[in-house]
Every structure is written in structure tokens, then in C-alpha cells.
């Protein structure tokens, strides 16, 4: 297939999932607006649907809470096709949720400043007004993360696996094992996800019980706990923290574009990076890890989230060499037709499953974010391999949510928006690094 045809196909996926003010991540499995999905979608749409890219991010930030939090899901309606929906989350229990907004009460990784910068770069003459409107919202969002989500440490915490964006990554297993849901605690419920995707691809019922229990713990506290150290699940996620370092840097650039001073954001990035490097680096594995804030120990599973350190900072050799060695040795999976893509965790890691989501397969957004980091570290050769692997998977298998590269199969939802969006970005060859 020619590059042109591939571009048309990718754009058609985004167009079909467009709902007038935002793009749903998937036709049936995810029928609302998701926070980090919208950032990736805007990055893809900036090339051929610039107005939509702008509206996508504006719509998401219209639902921003008054404390700065950008919710991880903004519910379009009461579609019973998704559970847990707005009537379960009941965002109105928080005084911070704006009137008329129905959303979840947790957030997702902060890739939005990176997306706003990318959208600006595609159309600087019209983009300046967009940047002016978005900057105060991004400042409030990042400040919320530093001020509310960091407890006893500069490192940002996730209080629910869904907030990590990598929901049932085996990385969280030790932290989730400590969450006990006594029989009869939860009201009976019906999962909707297993109606739209193969149950073998999705989390187990026991995991779902814990997910809902953790939502209830947060909802009972109005999503604004004043006993943050007592929360049952508190993880200093490597992906969340490294992407915020990157986002602060991009926010400083955005401030510069509108003639404002970005030095405070760069200072925040430095302070956060220093904490990442001091507390999340493991000399034993030669990788960065997430930390269980309950107990203060590094979570042992090696995950691809570690490589986002390359996206966040220019790394010194003593960090880059071991990281790249682990990447090549344990994560890179060949793709039929050419190229390689990173697995979520190595095949020999406890909990690896080639098809269950976030427990092993390859994801287009992780591949793209890591490629951005490889470019930053001067490893365009490896970034090109990732690009080739991702394009071959999408071309040969389809725009799936995620992939088992060894079997060349697609999983989760088909026609998945961020897979199409990031293919578009790669085809335009317009790196945002
Ligand atoms: C829960 C929408 C989202 C992504 C997440 C992915 C998955 C939701 C789910 O889908 O999570 O938020 O129901 O499984 O894990 O990264 O944003 O695409």
C-alpha cells in the first residue's frame, strides 16, 4: 500500500470516531472523551484537520475542574455501552467539578502541553491565540499535579491504575495485592467492556472489583482526600513523572511563544527530574521503575514506561547506556515486514501475557513516545526501526488498540483513534522533538 493510501485510511478512522467536538478513542469500547487519547488524537489531526485538533483540546479543557485537574474521562452522555459511566462516578460529589460536566474523578498522564505545542507548530500564524488561551489552563493543570498529587515527595502519585493510562500493567500487581475487597462490599455490577472486546484481552473480574473499590474510596472522599497518605493505592508512576518533566519543558516553550517567562516551569521540571533520577533509578536493573508510595519501595517489574526518561531529558551516558541495553535485550520485538516495536514488559517478566492489555503487548502510543525519546538521545536509527514496526503493524493488521507482534495479531478495539493519529504523525514525518 502506498503511503498516501495509508494516510487516507488513518484519517478515515479519526473522521469516523469524530463526535462533533471531540474524538472517541474507539467506536464501541470507548464512546466518550479520554484525556491522554485526546492529546495523541490532536497530534495526528493537526496535519489535515487543524481546527478539529484545536477543538479536541479545547473541549477537554472545558471540563477541567476548578482545582486544575483534567479528568481522565469526560462523559458525552449516559451511554450504557460503557461502564463505569457518569452515573457511577458522580463527579458532582466534588465541588471542583464544573456545573454541567459529567466526568471521572481521576486524571491521566499529562501529555497535553506537548500536544498543544505540536498543534501550534502545524499552524503558527493562527496557533498563537490558541496557545494564549491554553497556557493558563496548562499552568493550572501542572500546578494541581505538583501541589495535590505529590505527597511527602516531589514525585506525582496515581491513586488508581486507570490514572496511569497503563491500567493493568503487572507493575501495579504488588500494590493492588494489598487492596482487599471484602465480599459484599461492592454493589452488584455488569461489565460492559467484555461485550465489545474479547474477554481474554481485558482485565480479570477480580481486577475490576479492585478498580471499582478504588473508585469508591476516592468518591467517598469527594475525589479530594484530606487523608492522602491513607489512600489504599498510591504509586509514583515512572510514566506520569517523566511525561510531566517533558510537559513542563514544553509549557516553558509555549510561554516563550506568547512572550511570557517560562523559567518557573523549567525549575519545576528540574526539581521533578532530580527526584525521578534520585529515587526511581535502579542500579540492579539499569532502568527506572515506579515506586509504591505505600512502603516506599521500587516496584520490581521492568516496564517500557522506563524509557520515557529518554523523552524527558538529555540523559548522561551512565543512564543511557544501561537503559538502551535493556531496551534492545528485553523489550524490542521484531515485526513481520520490517521494524521492531517495544513490548510493555519483557517476555520473561512475571505476569507477562502477550494479548492481555498492558500486560505485555505493544502499543502505538508507547512506541511513538519512546521514538521521540530515542530521537532526543540522538538514536534516530532506533527511532526509525520503531516507526517502521508500528507502520507495518497498522498496515498489515489494522489500526488496533494494541498488538502481539510475534503472532502479528491486533487486540482490544479495532479502528482505535490514537493508533491512527500517531501513524498520521509518522507519515507526515514531522517530528515534534
Ligand atoms: C479506562 C481509552 C482508554 C485509554 C487507557 C486504556 C483504556 C480504560 C478502560 O482505554 O482504559 O480508562 O476502560 O480500559 O488503558 O490508556 O486512555 O483509550
Boltz pocket constraint, residues with backbone or C-beta under 6 A from the ligand:
constraints:
  - pocket:
      binder: B
      contacts: [[A, 25], [A, 29], [A, 30], [A, 34], [A, 35], [A, 36], [A, 37], [A, 72], [A, 83], [A, 162], [A, 165], [A, 166], [A, 167], [A, 193]]
      max_distance: 6.0
